Amino acid sequence: MSTEQLRNLVIDQISQIDDEQLLNTVYDLLKLKDNEQTGKIWASLSQEEKDEVLLSYEESEDENNLIEVSALFKKDK
């Protein structure tokens, strides 16, 4: 799959999302690429936010807690 084809697939999936919170999450994830200073985002988080990220990471280690990305996007159709 070419970069352009992949980009178009991502755009198509994103354009189908109606949930504003999910869109903000996707946007934040994509903006991470623009973060040139390593650790800048992490440093800007409160301790509570850092704890949530770490807990989410731990929970993601258990495959029973994971869902297919296609199922995630289907929720908003």
Secondary structure, DSSP 8 states (H G I E B T S, - for coil): --HHHHHHHHHHHHHT---HHHHHHHHHHHHGGG--STTHHHHHS-HHHHHHHHHHHHHHTSGGG---HHHHHHTT-
